Amino acid sequence: MVEKKAFQAESKRLLDLMINSIYTHKEIFLREILSNASDAVDKLCYKSLTDESVGMSRDDFLIRINRDEENRVITVTDNGIGMTREELEKNLGTIAKSGSLDFKQNLESSNLPKGEDGTAPIDIIGQFGVGFYSAFMVSDKVTVVSRAWGEDQAWKWESSGADGYTITEAQRETVGTDVIMEIKADTEDEDYSRFLREYTLAGLVKKYSDYIRYPIQMEREKHRAIEGTETEDRPAETETYYELETLNSMVPVWQRSKSEVTQEDYYAFYRDKFFDFTDPIKAIHVDAEGVVSYKALLFIPAKASYDYYTKDYKKGLQLYSSGVLIMDKCEDLIPEHFRFVRGVVDSPDLSLNISREMLQHSRQLKVIAGNIEKKIRNELLKLQKDDREHYEEFFAQFGLQLKYGVLQDFGREKDSLKDLLLFSSSAGEALTTLAEYRARMKEDQKDIYYATGETAALIEALPQAELVREKGYEILYFTHEVDEFVAQTLMEYDEKPFKSVNRDDLDLETEEEKEQLKKQEEELGDLLTFVKEAVGDSVKEVKLSHKLRSQPVCLTAGGSLSFEMEKYLNAVQPEAGAKAERILELNADHPVLAKMKELQADQPETAKRYAQILYHQAELMAGLGVENPAAYSELVFSLME
């Protein structure tokens, strides 16, 4: 009579918890069983390096998946080190007892060859001892047949879940382990049959275990034409046959030496892995060793995905531990301002949780994330310097993301991002960095000047910019609604403050010009008061301008809120009713003002209408639009009559 052994009470509770709670996705079971098989093969492969009696080379090791759809059975077979009866009971009879962890600890305390960091030169990922039990999420019964290396007798471990298990003698011709899973019947809520389908199993291997270093093989259904059955009226008949196929890639691109990988290898991997038909602008290969060792392969896409600037887009890098996928999108590995970056990170040093589905927040993760952020920034700066054309293509797609990054968290990252920004300017058609603008500044220039507008052409026509251009100072053209917020967040660049040409305090006139303006204000004081009364509360102040040259009038903003900010805030939060202070500036040397002074004395009503038209013209030139176009048109028509 076969004795049935019970799991320990704690193990029974853990098994129930694990099956129902620990794993989010039932498909994870295959990843766990394959990882255990890989660990077993690792152990024997490592032993073969120092023990010739193993009689196997690196190329002899493999893992096999067999499926029996009719009888609802999946078998995972390996030719690894196997388990004795005692090891079966120790490792499978006590949940959370990991033979892999013991093996790794024993290796590191032995005199066997080690890596440079003093650890065993193989990666054992099954360190928690619970992964095997994930098979019960999809199986009514699990049987393990194993023969340990150096043993003649094989043993069979069987269990139908928390009720317990049995261990009996068994037959197995070679060293290794078979994990036989009898798949559950389908329910209304769960289609367990999908795990028996060929394409599902192949897909799960590709998704989670593509980079296990040993071949994972499975028979795949194939079709071929039967010779001699083709006629003029119909094509040849076909027959079905099965062919053993390796499902996994084994050695990922990022694990290979950089000297062995071509740019086309990188780009082909990117297109295949991330389903993008366009080559990336840049591939970044990282091989870091130290306190935390990891390898990474990062890509700067050439184009933003259709959903990139929507709430549906999810950032994150694929995270692997020793070639096994842990997370498809690990958000903690990439900062928000670099959310466009795609890629993979693989590290044996991560602190994983018990299910290996999620990552514990750890110092290792923070170190990797910090290093990756610095690497991306440096590579973008290098691209900007060495390949400006491609950098500008990148910036056209993701520059807005960098600008939002400057604003995020009250400018926490502004210093690391400011040199990545590009702007149009009055210096020409080429985009410029802030460093390039700063290098071109005149010796007497105190500020970095900018102007806002919908397009560069509209900005060039701004009357407020005439004086700045006359002085020979370059003007940055802010054509996006976020640009001015960026300037206010940065505040200055290389000790030069940002200043809008729309401000009323440019302080560019000479002492002689200031004296002349003061004299003109005394002469035209009555007219300024008259214009202010004509336009009423629409403006805070009417004054003579020191910046106008060819135009008779302009509108500038007082206070901290600019016109562009007003438009943006009213677009995103119209109920707030944001409004910048309006200051109407008049050109004392323009003929229009002389005419206005004449009309003020002889035809005050006509002069009032002219004053109102000047204000509306200033609104239009400032890009604000007229609040009541019909009233404005009527005003113009009355003068035409």
C-alpha positions in Angstrom: 0.0 0.0 0.0 1.3 3.4 -1.0 1.5 5.8 2.0 0.0 9.2 1.3 1.9 12.0 3.0 0.3 15.3 4.1 1.8 18.7 3.5 2.7 20.6 6.7 -0.2 22.7 7.9 1.6 25.9 7.0 2.4 24.5 3.6 -1.3 23.6 3.0 -2.3 27.2 3.7 0.5 28.5 1.5 -0.5 26.2 -1.3 -4.1 27.4 -1.2 -3.0 31.0 -1.0 -0.5 30.6 -3.9 -3.0 28.9 -6.2 -5.7 31.5 -5.6 -3.8 34.7 -4.8 -0.1 34.9 -5.5 -0.2 34.6 -9.2 -2.2 37.1 -11.2 -2.2 35.2 -14.5 -2.6 31.4 -14.7 -0.3 31.3 -17.8 2.6 32.0 -15.5 2.7 28.2 -14.6 4.6 27.4 -17.8 7.2 30.0 -17.1 7.8 28.6 -13.6 8.0 24.9 -14.7 10.4 25.8 -17.5 12.5 27.9 -15.1 12.8 25.0 -12.8 13.8 22.8 -15.7 16.4 25.3 -16.7 17.8 25.4 -13.2 18.1 21.6 -13.2 19.9 21.6 -16.5 22.2 24.5 -15.2 23.2 22.3 -12.3 24.2 19.3 -14.4 25.8 21.5 -17.1 27.9 23.3 -14.4 28.9 19.9 -13.0 30.0 18.7 -16.4 32.6 21.5 -16.5 34.6 19.8 -13.7 33.4 16.2 -13.8 34.1 14.3 -17.1 31.9 11.4 -15.9 28.8 13.4 -16.7 29.5 12.6 -20.3 27.5 15.5 -21.7 28.6 18.7 -23.4 26.8 22.1 -23.4 25.0 21.3 -26.7 23.5 18.1 -25.3 21.2 19.8 -22.8 17.6 20.6 -23.6 14.0 20.9 -22.4 11.1 19.3 -24.1 7.4 20.1 -24.0 4.9 17.3 -25.0 1.2 17.9 -25.2 -1.6 15.3 -25.3 -4.7 17.4 -26.2 -7.0 14.4 -26.2 -6.1 13.3 -22.7 -5.5 16.9 -21.5 -1.9 16.3 -20.4 1.2 18.6 -20.7 4.6 17.2 -19.9 7.8 19.2 -19.5 10.9 17.1 -19.6 14.5 18.0 -19.0 17.8 16.2 -18.9 19.1 18.1 -16.0 20.5 16.9 -12.6 17.3 15.2 -11.4 16.2 14.6 -7.8 16.6 11.7 -5.4 13.8 10.4 -3.2 15.0 12.6 -0.4 15.2 15.6 -2.6 11.7 15.1 -4.0 10.4 15.0 -0.4 12.5 17.9 0.7 11.9 20.2 -2.3 8.3 19.3 -3.2 6.9 18.0 0.0 7.7 21.2 1.9 6.4 24.3 0.1 8.9 27.2 -0.1 11.9 24.9 0.3 14.0 25.6 -2.7 16.7 23.2 -3.9 17.9 25.8 -6.3 18.6 28.2 -3.5 20.5 25.5 -1.6 22.5 24.7 -4.7 23.5 28.3 -5.3 24.5 28.8 -1.7 26.5 25.6 -1.7 28.3 26.7 -4.9 29.2 30.1 -3.5 30.7 28.5 -0.3 32.6 25.9 -2.3 36.1 25.9 -3.9 34.6 25.5 -7.4 35.3 28.2 -10.0 33.6 31.6 -9.4 32.9 34.7 -11.3 34.7 38.0 -10.7 32.2 39.0 -8.1 32.7 35.8 -6.1 29.4 34.2 -7.0 28.7 31.1 -9.0 28.9 31.8 -12.7 25.3 30.5 -13.4 22.0 32.1 -12.7 19.6 30.1 -10.5 16.3 31.8 -10.6 14.1 29.3 -8.8 15.0 30.5 -5.3 11.6 30.6 -3.6 10.5 27.0 -4.0 6.9 27.9 -4.8 7.1 28.2 -8.6 6.5 24.5 -9.1 3.2 24.7 -7.3 1.8 27.2 -9.8 1.1 24.0 -11.9 -1.9 23.4 -9.6 -3.5 26.6 -10.9 -4.2 24.7 -14.1 -3.9 21.1 -13.1 -6.1 18.6 -11.2 -3.0 16.4 -10.7 0.7 16.9 -11.0 3.2 14.0 -11.3 7.0 14.3 -11.2 9.2 11.5 -12.3 12.8 12.1 -11.6 16.1 10.3 -11.7 19.1 12.0 -10.1 22.5 12.1 -11.6 24.6 9.2 -10.2 21.5 7.2 -9.2 20.0 4.1 -10.9 16.6 4.4 -9.3 14.0 6.9 -10.4 11.2 8.2 -8.2 7.7 9.4 -8.8 6.0 12.2 -6.8 2.3 12.6 -7.2 -0.2 15.1 -5.8 -3.7 16.4 -6.5 -3.2 19.5 -4.4 -3.4 20.4 -0.7 -4.6 16.9 0.4 -1.0 15.6 0.2 1.4 13.6 -2.0 2.9 10.2 -2.5 6.4 9.1 -3.5 6.9 5.7 -5.1 9.6 4.0 -7.2 9.5 4.6 -10.9 11.3 3.8 -14.2 13.3 6.4 -16.2 16.0 5.4 -18.6 18.0 8.6 -18.3 18.9 11.3 -15.8 16.4 14.1 -15.6 12.9 15.1 -14.6 9.4 14.9 -16.2 6.7 17.2 -14.8 3.3 15.8 -15.9 0.3 18.1 -15.6 -3.2 16.8 -16.0 -5.1 20.0 -17.1 -8.4 20.9 -15.5 -11.7 20.8 -17.3 -13.0 24.1 -18.6 -15.4 26.1 -16.6 -17.7 29.0 -17.3 -15.0 31.4 -16.2 -11.9 29.8 -17.4 -10.8 28.2 -20.7 -8.1 25.7 -19.5 -8.1 24.0 -22.8 -6.2 26.9 -24.3 -3.0 25.7 -22.5 -3.2 22.4 -24.5 -3.1 24.2 -27.8 0.1 24.3 -29.8 0.1 27.9 -30.6 -0.7 28.9 -27.0 2.2 27.0 -25.6 4.6 28.3 -28.3 3.4 31.8 -27.6 3.9 31.5 -23.8 7.4 30.2 -24.3 8.2 33.1 -26.6 6.7 35.6 -24.2 8.2 34.4 -20.9 11.0 32.0 -21.6 12.5 33.0 -25.0 15.9 33.6 -23.5 16.4 30.5 -21.4 19.8 29.4 -22.5 18.8 25.8 -23.4 16.6 24.7 -26.4 13.0 24.4 -25.5 11.5 22.0 -28.0 8.0 20.9 -29.0 6.5 19.0 -31.9 4.7 21.5 -34.2 2.1 20.5 -36.8 3.2 21.0 -40.4 1.6 20.4 -43.8 3.1 19.4 -47.1 1.9 18.6 -50.6 1.5 14.9 -51.5 3.5 14.2 -54.7 1.4 13.0 -57.6 -1.9 14.3 -56.4 -1.9 17.6 -58.3 -4.1 17.9 -61.4 -5.0 20.6 -63.8 -8.3 21.1 -62.1 -7.1 21.1 -58.5 -4.0 21.7 -56.4 -2.1 18.9 -54.7 -3.5 17.2 -51.7 -1.7 17.8 -48.4 -0.7 15.7 -45.5 -0.1 16.6 -41.9 3.2 15.7 -40.2 4.9 16.8 -37.0 8.4 18.3 -36.7 10.4 19.0 -33.6 11.0 22.7 -33.4 13.0 24.9 -31.0 10.7 27.5 -29.6 13.1 29.9 -27.9 15.8 32.2 -29.1 18.1 31.2 -26.2 20.8 33.9 -26.5 19.3 37.4 -26.6 20.9 40.2 -28.4 21.7 42.1 -25.2 23.6 39.2 -23.8 26.0 39.1 -26.8 29.2 41.2 -27.0 28.7 44.6 -28.6 31.4 43.7 -31.1 29.3 40.7 -32.3 26.1 42.6 -32.9 25.5 44.8 -36.0 23.1 47.7 -36.2 20.8 45.6 -38.4 20.8 43.0 -35.6 19.6 45.7 -33.1 17.0 47.1 -35.5 15.7 43.7 -36.4 15.3 42.8 -32.8 13.5 46.1 -32.2 11.0 45.6 -35.1 10.2 42.1 -34.0 10.0 42.7 -30.3 8.1 46.0 -30.3 6.0 45.5 -33.5 7.3 48.7 -35.1 7.8 48.8 -38.9 10.1 51.8 -38.6 13.7 51.5 -37.5 14.5 53.3 -34.3 16.6 56.4 -34.4 19.1 54.9 -32.0 19.9 51.7 -30.1 21.7 51.9 -26.8 23.4 48.7 -25.5 24.4 48.7 -21.8 26.5 46.1 -20.0 27.0 47.2 -16.4 28.9 45.4 -13.7 29.4 46.5 -10.1 27.3 46.7 -7.0 24.3 45.9 -9.3 25.0 44.0 -12.5 22.6 44.3 -15.4 22.4 44.4 -19.2 20.0 46.6 -21.1 19.1 47.2 -24.7 17.2 50.5 -25.2 15.7 52.1 -28.2 14.8 55.7 -29.2 11.8 55.2 -31.6 11.7 57.2 -34.8 8.0 58.0 -34.4 5.5 58.3 -31.5 2.9 55.6 -31.4 -0.7 56.6 -32.2 -1.6 56.6 -28.5 1.6 58.1 -27.2 0.1 61.4 -25.9 -3.0 59.7 -24.5 -3.8 58.3 -21.1 -4.0 54.8 -22.7 -0.2 54.7 -23.3 1.8 52.8 -20.8 5.5 53.4 -20.3 8.0 50.9 -19.1 10.8 48.6 -20.0 10.6 44.8 -20.2 12.3 43.3 -17.2 14.1 40.0 -17.2 15.8 38.1 -14.5 18.4 35.8 -16.0 16.6 35.6 -19.3 13.1 35.0 -17.8 10.5 37.7 -18.3 9.4 39.2 -15.0 7.4 42.2 -16.1 6.3 43.3 -19.5 6.3 47.0 -18.6 8.3 48.0 -15.5 7.4 51.6 -15.0 9.9 52.2 -12.2 12.8 51.6 -14.6 12.1 54.7 -16.8 11.3 58.3 -15.7 8.3 60.1 -17.1 10.3 62.5 -19.3 11.9 59.5 -21.1 8.7 57.5 -21.3 9.1 57.1 -25.1 12.1 54.8 -24.7 11.5 51.1 -25.4 13.7 48.2 -24.4 14.7 45.5 -22.1 16.7 45.2 -18.8 18.1 41.9 -17.6 19.6 41.5 -14.2 20.3 38.5 -11.9 20.6 40.9 -8.8 17.0 42.0 -8.5 14.9 41.4 -5.3 11.9 39.6 -6.7 8.8 38.8 -4.7 7.6 35.3 -4.2 5.6 35.0 -7.4 8.3 36.7 -9.6 5.4 38.6 -11.2 6.2 41.9 -9.5 9.3 43.6 -8.3 9.9 44.5 -4.7 10.9 48.1 -4.4 14.6 47.8 -3.8 17.9 49.6 -3.8 19.0 47.6 -6.8 16.0 48.7 -8.9 16.7 52.4 -8.0 20.3 52.1 -9.0 19.5 50.6 -12.3 16.8 53.2 -13.0 19.1 56.0 -12.1 21.9 54.7 -14.4 19.5 54.1 -17.3 18.2 57.7 -17.0 21.8 59.1 -17.1 22.7 56.9 -20.0 19.6 58.0 -22.1 20.4 61.6 -21.4 24.0 61.3 -22.4 23.2 59.4 -25.6 20.6 62.0 -26.6 23.2 64.8 -26.1 25.7 62.8 -28.1 23.1 62.4 -30.9 22.4 66.1 -30.8 26.0 66.9 -31.2 27.0 64.2 -33.8 23.9 63.7 -35.8 21.8 66.9 -35.6 19.4 65.8 -38.4 18.3 62.7 -36.6 18.2 64.5 -33.3 15.8 67.1 -34.8 13.7 64.2 -36.2 13.6 62.8 -32.7 12.7 66.1 -31.1 9.8 66.7 -33.6 8.3 63.5 -32.2 9.2 63.7 -28.5 10.4 67.2 -27.7 7.0 68.0 -26.2 7.6 65.2 -23.7 11.0 66.7 -22.7 9.3 70.1 -22.1 6.6 68.5 -19.9 9.5 66.8 -18.1 11.0 70.3 -17.3 7.6 71.3 -15.7 7.1 68.1 -13.8 7.4 68.1 -10.0 8.0 71.9 -9.9 11.0 71.7 -12.2 12.9 68.9 -10.3 14.5 67.7 -13.5 14.9 71.0 -15.3 18.7 71.1 -15.0 19.1 67.6 -16.5 16.7 68.3 -19.4 17.4 72.0 -20.4 20.3 71.1 -22.8 18.1 68.7 -24.7 15.6 71.4 -25.7 15.3 72.9 -29.1 13.6 76.1 -30.2 13.1 78.2 -33.4 14.6 81.6 -33.3 15.2 84.9 -35.2 18.7 83.7 -36.1 17.4 81.6 -39.0 15.4 78.5 -40.0 17.6 76.1 -38.0 16.5 75.1 -34.5 18.7 76.1 -31.7 19.7 74.9 -28.2 19.9 77.2 -25.3 23.6 76.7 -25.2 23.9 77.8 -28.8 21.7 80.8 -28.2 23.9 81.7 -25.2 27.1 81.5 -27.2 25.7 83.9 -29.8 24.6 86.6 -27.3 26.1 90.0 -27.6 28.3 91.2 -24.8 25.9 93.9 -23.6 22.8 91.6 -23.7 21.5 91.0 -20.2 18.5 88.7 -21.0 17.5 85.8 -23.1 14.6 87.2 -25.2 11.6 85.2 -26.4 8.3 85.9 -28.1 5.2 83.7 -28.2 2.8 83.0 -31.0 1.1 80.3 -33.1 3.8 80.4 -35.8 7.3 81.9 -36.4 5.8 84.1 -39.1 3.3 85.6 -36.7 5.9 86.2 -34.1 8.2 87.9 -36.6 5.4 90.4 -37.3 4.9 91.3 -33.6 5.5 95.1 -33.1 6.7 94.4 -29.6 9.8 92.6 -31.0 11.0 95.6 -33.2 13.2 97.2 -30.6 14.8 93.9 -29.6 15.6 93.1 -33.2 16.9 96.7 -33.7 19.4 96.1 -30.9 20.6 93.0 -32.7 19.4 90.6 -30.1 18.3 87.2 -31.0 14.7 86.2 -30.1 13.6 82.6 -29.3 10.3 81.8 -30.9 7.9 80.0 -28.6 5.3 78.4 -30.8 3.9 75.8 -28.4 1.6 76.6 -25.5 3.9 74.9 -23.0 7.1 76.9 -24.0 6.5 79.9 -21.9 5.9 77.7 -18.8 9.2 76.1 -19.6 10.9 79.5 -19.6 9.4 80.5 -16.3 10.3 77.1 -14.7 13.9 77.4 -15.9 14.0 81.1 -14.9 17.5 81.5 -16.4 20.1 79.7 -18.4 23.8 80.2 -17.6 23.0 83.2 -15.4 20.9 84.9 -18.1 17.2 85.4 -17.2 14.5 84.7 -19.7 12.4 87.8 -20.7 9.4 88.1 -23.0 9.4 90.8 -25.6 5.7 91.3 -24.6 6.7 92.6 -21.2 6.4 96.3 -20.5 9.7 96.4 -18.7 12.3 95.5 -21.3 14.6 98.3 -20.2 16.4 98.6 -23.5 16.2 102.4 -24.1 19.1 104.7 -23.6 19.1 107.5 -21.1 18.5 109.9 -24.0 15.5 107.9 -25.2 14.1 107.8 -21.7 14.3 111.6 -21.4 12.7 112.0 -24.8 9.9 109.6 -23.8 9.3 111.5 -20.6 9.0 114.7 -22.5 6.5 113.2 -24.9 4.4 111.8 -22.1 4.1 115.4 -20.7 3.0 116.7 -24.1 0.5 113.9 -24.8 -0.8 113.4 -21.3 -4.3 114.5 -22.1 -4.4 112.2 -25.1 -3.4 109.2 -23.1 -6.1 110.0 -20.5 -8.6 110.4 -23.4 -7.7 107.0 -24.9 -7.9 105.3 -21.5 -11.4 106.6 -21.0 -12.4 105.5 -24.5 -11.3 101.9 -24.0 -12.4 101.8 -20.4 -11.6 98.8 -18.2 -10.3 96.8 -21.1 -6.8 97.9 -20.2 -5.1 98.6 -17.0 -3.0 101.5 -18.4 -2.4 103.5 -21.6 1.2 104.8 -22.0 3.7 105.8 -24.6 5.9 103.0 -25.8 9.7 102.8 -25.9 9.7 99.7 -28.0 7.5 100.5 -31.1 9.1 101.6 -34.3 6.9 101.0 -37.4 3.6 100.2 -35.7 1.3 102.8 -34.0 0.2 100.5 -31.2 0.8 97.3 -29.3 -0.5 95.4 -26.3 1.8 94.2 -23.5 1.1 92.2 -20.4 1.6 93.5 -16.9 1.9 91.2 -13.8 3.0 87.6 -13.9 0.5 86.2 -16.4 1.3 86.5 -20.1 -1.2 86.4 -23.0 -0.1 83.0 -24.0 -0.6 81.7 -20.5 -4.0 83.3 -20.4 -5.0 81.5 -23.6 -3.7 78.1 -22.4 -5.3 78.3 -18.9 -8.7 79.3 -20.5 -8.4 76.4 -22.9 -7.8 73.8 -20.1 -9.9 75.5 -17.4 -12.3 78.0 -18.9 -14.3 78.4 -15.7 -11.3 80.0 -14.1 -11.6 83.1 -16.3 -7.8 83.8 -16.3 -6.9 87.2 -17.7 -3.6 88.9 -18.0 -3.3 92.6 -17.3 -3.4 94.6 -20.6 -1.3 97.6 -21.1 -1.9 99.6 -24.3 1.3 101.2 -25.6 1.2 104.0 -28.2 3.9 105.1 -30.6 4.4 108.9 -30.1 6.3 109.2 -33.3 3.6 107.6 -35.5 1.3 109.8 -37.7 -1.7 108.1 -36.3 -1.1 109.7 -32.9 -0.8 113.1 -34.5 -4.2 112.6 -36.2 -5.7 111.3 -33.0 -4.6 114.6 -31.2 -6.3 116.7 -33.9 -9.5 114.7 -33.7 -9.5 114.8 -29.9 -9.9 118.6 -30.1 -12.3 118.8 -33.1 -14.2 115.5 -33.3 -14.0 113.8 -29.9 -16.6 111.1 -30.8 -14.6 110.2 -33.9 -11.4 110.2 -31.9 -13.0 107.9 -29.4 -13.9 105.4 -32.1 -10.3 105.6 -33.4 -9.0 104.8 -29.9 -11.3 101.8 -29.7 -10.1 100.5 -33.1 -6.5 101.0 -32.1 -7.1 98.8 -29.0 -8.8 96.1 -31.1 -5.9 96.2 -33.6 -3.5 95.7 -30.8 -5.5 92.7 -29.6 -5.3 91.1 -33.0 -1.6 91.7 -33.3 -1.1 90.1 -29.9 -3.0 87.0 -31.1 -5.8 87.5 -28.6 -8.7 88.0 -31.0 -11.6 90.4 -30.6 -14.1 89.5 -28.0 -17.1 90.9 -30.0 -16.3 90.8 -33.8 -19.7 92.1 -34.8 -19.3 95.3 -32.6 -15.8 95.7 -34.0 -17.0 95.5 -37.6 -19.8 98.0 -36.9 -17.2 100.4 -35.4 -15.1 100.1 -38.6 -18.1 100.6 -40.8 -19.2 103.7 -38.9 -15.8 105.3 -39.7 -16.0 104.3 -43.4 -19.4 106.1 -43.6 
